Amino acid sequence: MTLDEPHAIVEIGGADVLSYRQMMRRLGEKRGRVPWILPVPVLTPSLSSLWCGLVTSVPPSLARPLIGGQRNETIVRDDTAAQLFPEVHPVGYDEAVMRTRSEAATG
């Protein structure tokens, strides 16, 4: 595959494979907070996004696609990105969080 091919899908991910719950817990630990994670199997993404709008500052219009996306597995299974960009090396979740936080502090 080359970058000249139209409609090419290039999967890009980090070095770790984590669930959304694991990411939220690890982020909470780094921030010195423990997130409340309540599994509610009955709510749809629409209802969940309305609930999110009530208890957080995230508007339901933004929360709905984020919540809906949790149903999809997002594991990179194709090495095209590594072939196209051999100089780029994925980092782990904790490193990515650390970099994001340090850039936000200096930004």
N, CA, C and O atoms as a GROMACS GRO file, in nm:
protein
  428
    1MET      N    1   0.084  -0.117   0.000
    1MET     CA    2   0.000   0.000   0.000
    1MET      C    3   0.089   0.124   0.000
    1MET      O    4   0.197   0.124   0.058
    2THR      N    5   0.042   0.228  -0.066
    2THR     CA    6   0.111   0.357  -0.066
    2THR      C    7   0.013   0.464  -0.024
    2THR      O    8  -0.108   0.441  -0.020
    3LEU      N    9   0.063   0.580   0.007
    3LEU     CA   10  -0.024   0.691   0.046
    3LEU      C   11  -0.100   0.748  -0.073
    3LEU      O   12  -0.190   0.830  -0.055
    4ASP      N   13  -0.064   0.706  -0.194
    4ASP     CA   14  -0.131   0.755  -0.314
    4ASP      C   15  -0.263   0.684  -0.341
    4ASP      O   16  -0.344   0.731  -0.421
    5GLU      N   17  -0.285   0.571  -0.276
    5GLU     CA   18  -0.407   0.495  -0.300
    5GLU      C   19  -0.528   0.567  -0.241
    5GLU      O   20  -0.526   0.604  -0.124
    6PRO      N   21  -0.633   0.587  -0.323
    6PRO     CA   22  -0.752   0.653  -0.269
    6PRO      C   23  -0.828   0.560  -0.174
    6PRO      O   24  -0.829   0.439  -0.192
    7HIS      N   25  -0.889   0.619  -0.076
    7HIS     CA   26  -0.976   0.546   0.018
    7HIS      C   27  -0.903   0.441   0.099
    7HIS      O   28  -0.964   0.342   0.140
    8ALA      N   29  -0.776   0.459   0.123
    8ALA     CA   30  -0.701   0.364   0.204
    8ALA      C   31  -0.736   0.383   0.351
    8ALA      O   32  -0.750   0.496   0.398
    9ILE      N   33  -0.748   0.275   0.421
    9ILE     CA   34  -0.772   0.279   0.565
    9ILE      C   35  -0.642   0.243   0.634
    9ILE      O   36  -0.585   0.137   0.610
   10VAL      N   37  -0.596   0.333   0.719
   10VAL     CA   38  -0.474   0.310   0.794
   10VAL      C   39  -0.509   0.313   0.941
   10VAL      O   40  -0.547   0.418   0.994
   11GLU      N   41  -0.497   0.200   1.007
   11GLU     CA   42  -0.530   0.191   1.149
   11GLU      C   43  -0.411   0.239   1.231
   11GLU      O   44  -0.298   0.194   1.210
   12ILE      N   45  -0.436   0.330   1.323
   12ILE     CA   46  -0.331   0.384   1.408
   12ILE      C   47  -0.374   0.366   1.553
   12ILE      O   48  -0.487   0.401   1.590
   13GLY      N   49  -0.287   0.312   1.634
   13GLY     CA   50  -0.320   0.292   1.774
   13GLY      C   51  -0.196   0.302   1.861
   13GLY      O   52  -0.085   0.324   1.813
   14GLY      N   53  -0.217   0.286   1.989
   14GLY     CA   54  -0.108   0.290   2.084
   14GLY      C   55  -0.048   0.154   2.107
   14GLY      O   56  -0.087   0.055   2.044
   15ALA      N   57   0.048   0.148   2.196
   15ALA     CA   58   0.117   0.023   2.225
   15ALA      C   59   0.036  -0.068   2.317
   15ALA      O   60   0.064  -0.188   2.325
   16ASP      N   61  -0.063  -0.014   2.388
   16ASP     CA   62  -0.142  -0.093   2.483
   16ASP      C   63  -0.280  -0.124   2.426
   16ASP      O   64  -0.334  -0.048   2.346
   17VAL      N   65  -0.336  -0.235   2.469
   17VAL     CA   66  -0.476  -0.268   2.439
   17VAL      C   67  -0.550  -0.264   2.572
   17VAL      O   68  -0.529  -0.349   2.659
   18LEU      N   69  -0.636  -0.164   2.587
   18LEU     CA   70  -0.708  -0.142   2.713
   18LEU      C   71  -0.856  -0.123   2.687
   18LEU      O   72  -0.896  -0.076   2.580
   19SER      N   73  -0.937  -0.159   2.784
   19SER     CA   74  -1.080  -0.129   2.775
   19SER      C   75  -1.100   0.018   2.816
   19SER      O   76  -1.012   0.080   2.876
   20TYR      N   77  -1.215   0.070   2.782
   20TYR     CA   78  -1.248   0.208   2.820
   20TYR      C   79  -1.243   0.221   2.973
   20TYR      O   80  -1.194   0.321   3.025
   21ARG      N   81  -1.294   0.122   3.042
   21ARG     CA   82  -1.293   0.122   3.189
   21ARG      C   83  -1.149   0.129   3.243
   21ARG      O   84  -1.121   0.206   3.334
   22GLN      N   85  -1.059   0.049   3.185
   22GLN     CA   86  -0.919   0.052   3.229
   22GLN      C   87  -0.856   0.190   3.204
   22GLN      O   88  -0.782   0.241   3.288
   23MET      N   89  -0.887   0.249   3.089
   23MET     CA   90  -0.831   0.382   3.060
   23MET      C   91  -0.882   0.486   3.160
   23MET      O   92  -0.805   0.568   3.209
   24MET      N   93  -1.010   0.483   3.190
   24MET     CA   94  -1.068   0.580   3.284
   24MET      C   95  -1.009   0.562   3.424
   24MET      O   96  -0.976   0.660   3.491
   25ARG      N   97  -0.994   0.438   3.467
   25ARG     CA   98  -0.935   0.413   3.600
   25ARG      C   99  -0.790   0.461   3.606
   25ARG      O  100  -0.750   0.525   3.704
   26ARG      N  101  -0.711   0.432   3.504
   26ARG     CA  102  -0.571   0.473   3.504
   26ARG      C  103  -0.558   0.625   3.496
   26ARG      O  104  -0.472   0.683   3.562
   27LEU      N  105  -0.642   0.689   3.418
   27LEU     CA  106  -0.641   0.835   3.412
   27LEU      C  107  -0.679   0.892   3.549
   27LEU      O  108  -0.617   0.988   3.595
   28GLY      N  109  -0.779   0.834   3.612
   28GLY     CA  110  -0.819   0.879   3.745
   28GLY      C  111  -0.707   0.866   3.846
   28GLY      O  112  -0.686   0.955   3.928
   29GLU      N  113  -0.635   0.756   3.842
   29GLU     CA  114  -0.522   0.735   3.932
   29GLU      C  115  -0.416   0.844   3.912
   29GLU      O  116  -0.361   0.897   4.009
   30LYS      N  117  -0.389   0.876   3.787
   30LYS     CA  118  -0.288   0.979   3.758
   30LYS      C  119  -0.333   1.117   3.805
   30LYS      O  120  -0.250   1.202   3.840
   31ARG      N  121  -0.463   1.140   3.807
   31ARG     CA  122  -0.516   1.268   3.852
   31ARG      C  123  -0.546   1.269   4.002
   31ARG      O  124  -0.590   1.370   4.056
   32GLY      N  125  -0.522   1.156   4.068
   32GLY     CA  126  -0.549   1.147   4.211
   32GLY      C  127  -0.697   1.137   4.242
   32GLY      O  128  -0.741   1.174   4.351
   33ARG      N  129  -0.773   1.085   4.148
   33ARG     CA  130  -0.917   1.069   4.165
   33ARG      C  131  -0.957   0.928   4.122
   33ARG      O  132  -0.893   0.868   4.036
   34VAL      N  133  -1.061   0.878   4.182
   34VAL     CA  134  -1.112   0.747   4.142
   34VAL      C  135  -1.248   0.771   4.075
   34VAL      O  136  -1.342   0.814   4.140
   35PRO      N  137  -1.257   0.741   3.944
   35PRO     CA  138  -1.385   0.766   3.876
   35PRO      C  139  -1.492   0.666   3.919
   35PRO      O  140  -1.463   0.550   3.946
   36TRP      N  141  -1.612   0.713   3.924
   36TRP     CA  142  -1.726   0.624   3.950
   36TRP      C  143  -1.766   0.565   3.817
   36TRP      O  144  -1.803   0.638   3.725
   37ILE      N  145  -1.761   0.436   3.807
   37ILE     CA  146  -1.801   0.369   3.684
   37ILE      C  147  -1.916   0.276   3.720
   37ILE      O  148  -1.900   0.177   3.791
   38LEU      N  149  -2.032   0.311   3.669
   38LEU     CA  150  -2.153   0.236   3.699
   38LEU      C  151  -2.201   0.162   3.576
   38LEU      O  152  -2.252   0.225   3.483
   39PRO      N  153  -2.186   0.030   3.570
   39PRO     CA  154  -2.236  -0.042   3.454
   39PRO      C  155  -2.389  -0.043   3.454
   39PRO      O  156  -2.452  -0.087   3.551
   40VAL      N  157  -2.446   0.004   3.347
   40VAL     CA  158  -2.591   0.010   3.334
   40VAL      C  159  -2.626  -0.051   3.198
   40VAL      O  160  -2.627   0.020   3.097
   41PRO      N  161  -2.657  -0.181   3.195
   41PRO     CA  162  -2.677  -0.249   3.067
   41PRO      C  163  -2.804  -0.210   2.992
   41PRO      O  164  -2.818  -0.243   2.874
   42VAL      N  165  -2.896  -0.141   3.058
   42VAL     CA  166  -3.025  -0.114   2.996
   42VAL      C  167  -3.026   0.016   2.915
   42VAL      O  168  -3.102   0.028   2.819
   43LEU      N  169  -2.944   0.112   2.951
   43LEU     CA  170  -2.948   0.242   2.884
   43LEU      C  171  -2.893   0.235   2.743
   43LEU      O  172  -2.794   0.167   2.716
   44THR      N  173  -2.958   0.307   2.653
   44THR     CA  174  -2.909   0.320   2.516
   44THR      C  175  -2.810   0.436   2.512
   44THR      O  176  -2.802   0.513   2.608
   45PRO      N  177  -2.733   0.450   2.405
   45PRO     CA  178  -2.644   0.566   2.394
   45PRO      C  179  -2.718   0.699   2.407
   45PRO      O  180  -2.664   0.795   2.463
   46SER      N  181  -2.840   0.707   2.356
   46SER     CA  182  -2.917   0.831   2.366
   46SER      C  183  -2.951   0.864   2.511
   46SER      O  184  -2.933   0.977   2.556
   47LEU      N  185  -3.000   0.764   2.584
   47LEU     CA  186  -3.033   0.787   2.725
   47LEU      C  187  -2.907   0.812   2.807
   47LEU      O  188  -2.906   0.898   2.896
   48SER      N  189  -2.801   0.738   2.777
   48SER     CA  190  -2.675   0.757   2.849
   48SER      C  191  -2.621   0.898   2.826
   48SER      O  192  -2.569   0.960   2.919
   49SER      N  193  -2.631   0.948   2.703
   49SER     CA  194  -2.580   1.081   2.674
   49SER      C  195  -2.661   1.188   2.746
   49SER      O  196  -2.606   1.290   2.788
   50LEU      N  197  -2.791   1.167   2.760
   50LEU     CA  198  -2.873   1.263   2.837
   50LEU      C  199  -2.831   1.261   2.983
   50LEU      O  200  -2.821   1.366   3.046
   51TRP      N  201  -2.808   1.141   3.037
   51TRP     CA  202  -2.763   1.129   3.176
   51TRP      C  203  -2.628   1.198   3.192
   51TRP      O  204  -2.604   1.269   3.290
   52CYS      N  205  -2.540   1.176   3.097
   52CYS     CA  206  -2.407   1.238   3.100
   52CYS      C  207  -2.421   1.391   3.101
   52CYS      O  208  -2.348   1.460   3.171
   53GLY      N  209  -2.515   1.442   3.023
   53GLY     CA  210  -2.539   1.586   3.019
   53GLY      C  211  -2.590   1.641   3.151
   53GLY      O  212  -2.567   1.758   3.183
   54LEU      N  213  -2.659   1.557   3.228
   54LEU     CA  214  -2.710   1.602   3.358
   54LEU      C  215  -2.603   1.605   3.466
   54LEU      O  216  -2.605   1.694   3.552
   55VAL      N  217  -2.511   1.511   3.462
   55VAL     CA  218  -2.414   1.498   3.572
   55VAL      C  219  -2.274   1.549   3.538
   55VAL      O  220  -2.187   1.552   3.626
   56THR      N  221  -2.251   1.590   3.413
   56THR     CA  222  -2.120   1.646   3.374
   56THR      C  223  -2.142   1.770   3.289
   56THR      O  224  -2.255   1.808   3.260
   57SER      N  225  -2.033   1.833   3.252
   57SER     CA  226  -2.042   1.951   3.165
   57SER      C  227  -2.040   1.914   3.017
   57SER      O  228  -2.040   2.003   2.932
   58VAL      N  229  -2.038   1.784   2.986
   58VAL     CA  230  -2.034   1.740   2.847
   58VAL      C  231  -2.176   1.744   2.789
   58VAL      O  232  -2.266   1.680   2.843
   59PRO      N  233  -2.196   1.818   2.679
   59PRO     CA  234  -2.329   1.823   2.620
   59PRO      C  235  -2.369   1.689   2.558
   59PRO      O  236  -2.284   1.619   2.504
   60PRO      N  237  -2.497   1.653   2.566
   60PRO     CA  238  -2.543   1.525   2.510
   60PRO      C  239  -2.506   1.506   2.363
   60PRO      O  240  -2.479   1.394   2.320
   61SER      N  241  -2.503   1.614   2.286
   61SER     CA  242  -2.469   1.602   2.144
   61SER      C  243  -2.326   1.552   2.124
   61SER      O  244  -2.296   1.487   2.023
   62LEU      N  245  -2.237   1.582   2.216
   62LEU     CA  246  -2.100   1.532   2.210
   62LEU      C  247  -2.089   1.394   2.274
   62LEU      O  248  -2.017   1.307   2.225
   63ALA      N  249  -2.160   1.374   2.383
   63ALA     CA  250  -2.153   1.247   2.457
   63ALA      C  251  -2.211   1.130   2.377
   63ALA      O  252  -2.160   1.019   2.386
   64ARG      N  253  -2.318   1.155   2.300
   64ARG     CA  254  -2.386   1.046   2.229
   64ARG      C  255  -2.292   0.968   2.137
   64ARG      O  256  -2.288   0.845   2.149
   65PRO      N  257  -2.217   1.031   2.045
   65PRO     CA  258  -2.129   0.949   1.960
   65PRO      C  259  -2.014   0.885   2.038
   65PRO      O  260  -1.968   0.777   2.002
   66LEU      N  261  -1.967   0.952   2.144
   66LEU     CA  262  -1.860   0.892   2.224
   66LEU      C  263  -1.908   0.768   2.296
   66LEU      O  264  -1.839   0.666   2.300
   67ILE      N  265  -2.026   0.775   2.353
   67ILE     CA  266  -2.084   0.660   2.423
   67ILE      C  267  -2.117   0.550   2.324
   67ILE      O  268  -2.091   0.432   2.351
   68GLY      N  269  -2.175   0.586   2.211
   68GLY     CA  270  -2.208   0.487   2.109
   68GLY      C  271  -2.086   0.414   2.056
   68GLY      O  272  -2.092   0.296   2.023
   69GLY      N  273  -1.974   0.484   2.049
   69GLY     CA  274  -1.851   0.425   1.999
   69GLY      C  275  -1.791   0.321   2.090
   69GLY      O  276  -1.705   0.244   2.048
   70GLN      N  277  -1.835   0.316   2.215
   70GLN     CA  278  -1.780   0.217   2.308
   70GLN      C  279  -1.820   0.075   2.272
   70GLN      O  280  -1.759  -0.020   2.319
   71ARG      N  281  -1.920   0.060   2.188
   71ARG     CA  282  -1.962  -0.073   2.146
   71ARG      C  283  -1.862  -0.136   2.049
   71ARG      O  284  -1.854  -0.258   2.038
   72ASN      N  285  -1.788  -0.052   1.981
   72ASN     CA  286  -1.696  -0.099   1.877
   72ASN      C  287  -1.558  -0.130   1.934
   72ASN      O  288  -1.502  -0.051   2.010
   73GLU      N  289  -1.506  -0.244   1.897
   73GLU     CA  290  -1.370  -0.278   1.936
   73GLU      C  291  -1.276  -0.193   1.851
   73GLU      O  292  -1.293  -0.184   1.730
   74THR      N  293  -1.180  -0.133   1.914
   74THR     CA  294  -1.088  -0.046   1.840
   74THR      C  295  -0.944  -0.093   1.859
   74THR      O  296  -0.860  -0.020   1.910
   75ILE      N  297  -0.920  -0.214   1.817
   75ILE     CA  298  -0.787  -0.273   1.826
   75ILE      C  299  -0.726  -0.274   1.686
   75ILE      O  300  -0.789  -0.320   1.590
   76VAL      N  301  -0.605  -0.224   1.674
   76VAL     CA  302  -0.536  -0.223   1.546
   76VAL      C  303  -0.497  -0.366   1.510
   76VAL      O  304  -0.428  -0.433   1.587
   77ARG      N  305  -0.541  -0.411   1.396
   77ARG     CA  306  -0.512  -0.546   1.352
   77ARG      C  307  -0.433  -0.548   1.221
   77ARG      O  308  -0.401  -0.655   1.169
   78ASP      N  309  -0.401  -0.432   1.170
   78ASP     CA  310  -0.333  -0.420   1.041
   78ASP      C  311  -0.204  -0.342   1.061
   78ASP      O  312  -0.204  -0.241   1.132
   79ASP      N  313  -0.096  -0.385   1.001
   79ASP     CA  314   0.032  -0.318   1.022
   79ASP      C  315   0.068  -0.217   0.912
   79ASP      O  316   0.185  -0.181   0.898
   80THR      N  317  -0.030  -0.173   0.836
   80THR     CA  318  -0.004  -0.078   0.728
   80THR      C  319   0.061   0.050   0.780
   80THR      O  320   0.153   0.101   0.717
   81ALA      N  321   0.016   0.100   0.893
   81ALA     CA  322   0.074   0.224   0.948
   81ALA      C  323   0.223   0.205   0.976
   81ALA      O  324   0.303   0.294   0.947
   82ALA      N  325   0.260   0.092   1.032
   82ALA     CA  326   0.402   0.065   1.061
   82ALA      C  327   0.484   0.057   0.933
   82ALA      O  328   0.600   0.098   0.931
   83GLN      N  329   0.424   0.005   0.826
   83GLN     CA  330   0.494  -0.002   0.698
   83GLN      C  331   0.508   0.135   0.634
   83GLN      O  332   0.613   0.167   0.578
   84LEU      N  333   0.403   0.217   0.643
   84LEU     CA  334   0.405   0.350   0.581
   84LEU      C  335   0.487   0.451   0.660
   84LEU      O  336   0.547   0.541   0.603
   85PHE      N  337   0.489   0.434   0.792
   85PHE     CA  338   0.556   0.531   0.880
   85PHE      C  339   0.651   0.458   0.975
   85PHE      O  340   0.626   0.456   1.096
   86PRO      N  341   0.758   0.397   0.925
   86PRO     CA  342   0.845   0.316   1.010
   86PRO      C  343   0.916   0.397   1.119
   86PRO      O  344   0.963   0.339   1.217
   87GLU      N  345   0.924   0.528   1.104
   87GLU     CA  346   0.991   0.611   1.204
   87GLU      C  347   0.900   0.644   1.323
   87GLU      O  348   0.947   0.698   1.424
   88VAL      N  349   0.772   0.613   1.312
   88VAL     CA  350   0.677   0.640   1.420
   88VAL      C  351   0.660   0.514   1.504
   88VAL      O  352   0.633   0.406   1.451
   89HIS      N  353   0.677   0.529   1.635
   89HIS     CA  354   0.664   0.415   1.725
   89HIS      C  355   0.554   0.445   1.827
   89HIS      O  356   0.565   0.542   1.903
   90PRO      N  357   0.449   0.363   1.830
   90PRO     CA  358   0.340   0.387   1.925
   90PRO      C  359   0.391   0.383   2.069
   90PRO      O  360   0.479   0.305   2.104
   91VAL      N  361   0.332   0.470   2.152
   91VAL     CA  362   0.366   0.471   2.294
   91VAL      C  363   0.252   0.409   2.373
   91VAL      O  364   0.141   0.396   2.321
   92GLY      N  365   0.279   0.371   2.497
   92GLY     CA  366   0.178   0.314   2.583
   92GLY      C  367   0.082   0.422   2.634
   92GLY      O  368   0.107   0.542   2.622
   93TYR      N  369  -0.028   0.376   2.690
   93TYR     CA  370  -0.132   0.468   2.739
   93TYR      C  371  -0.078   0.566   2.843
   93TYR      O  372  -0.103   0.686   2.834
   94ASP      N  373  -0.004   0.515   2.942
   94ASP     CA  374   0.046   0.601   3.048
   94ASP      C  375   0.139   0.709   2.994
   94ASP      O  376   0.134   0.824   3.038
   95GLU      N  377   0.223   0.674   2.898
   95GLU     CA  378   0.312   0.771   2.835
   95GLU      C  379   0.232   0.876   2.758
   95GLU      O  380   0.263   0.994   2.764
   96ALA      N  381   0.130   0.832   2.686
   96ALA     CA  382   0.046   0.925   2.610
   96ALA      C  383  -0.024   1.024   2.703
   96ALA      O  384  -0.032   1.143   2.673
   97VAL      N  385  -0.076   0.975   2.816
   97VAL     CA  386  -0.141   1.062   2.913
   97VAL      C  387  -0.040   1.162   2.970
   97VAL      O  388  -0.070   1.280   2.983
   98MET      N  389   0.078   1.114   3.004
   98MET     CA  390   0.181   1.201   3.059
   98MET      C  391   0.217   1.312   2.958
   98MET      O  392   0.228   1.428   2.995
   99ARG      N  393   0.236   1.274   2.833
   99ARG     CA  394   0.269   1.373   2.730
   99ARG      C  395   0.157   1.475   2.712
   99ARG      O  396   0.182   1.594   2.699
  100THR      N  397   0.035   1.427   2.711
  100THR     CA  398  -0.079   1.517   2.693
  100THR      C  399  -0.089   1.616   2.808
  100THR      O  400  -0.110   1.735   2.787
  101ARG      N  401  -0.072   1.565   2.930
  101ARG     CA  402  -0.081   1.653   3.047
  101ARG      C  403   0.032   1.754   3.049
  101ARG      O  404   0.010   1.870   3.086
  102SER      N  405   0.154   1.712   3.012
  102SER     CA  406   0.266   1.807   3.015
  102SER      C  407   0.251   1.911   2.904
  102SER      O  408   0.287   2.027   2.923
  103GLU      N  409   0.198   1.872   2.786
  103GLU     CA  410   0.176   1.968   2.678
  103GLU      C  411   0.065   2.065   2.715
  103GLU      O  412   0.072   2.183   2.681
  104ALA      N  413  -0.039   2.017   2.784
  104ALA     CA  414  -0.147   2.105   2.824
  104ALA      C  415  -0.098   2.208   2.927
  104ALA      O  416  -0.143   2.323   2.928
  105ALA      N  417  -0.006   2.166   3.013
  105ALA     CA  418   0.047   2.256   3.116
  105ALA      C  419   0.137   2.363   3.057
  105ALA      O  420   0.143   2.475   3.108
  106THR      N  421   0.207   2.329   2.949
  106THR     CA  422   0.298   2.426   2.889
  106THR      C  423   0.236   2.504   2.774
  106THR      O  424   0.289   2.606   2.731
  107GLY      N  425   0.122   2.455   2.726
  107GLY     CA  426   0.059   2.504   2.606
  107GLY      C  427   0.003   2.636   2.602
  107GLY      O  428  -0.050   2.677   2.500
   0.00000   0.00000   0.00000
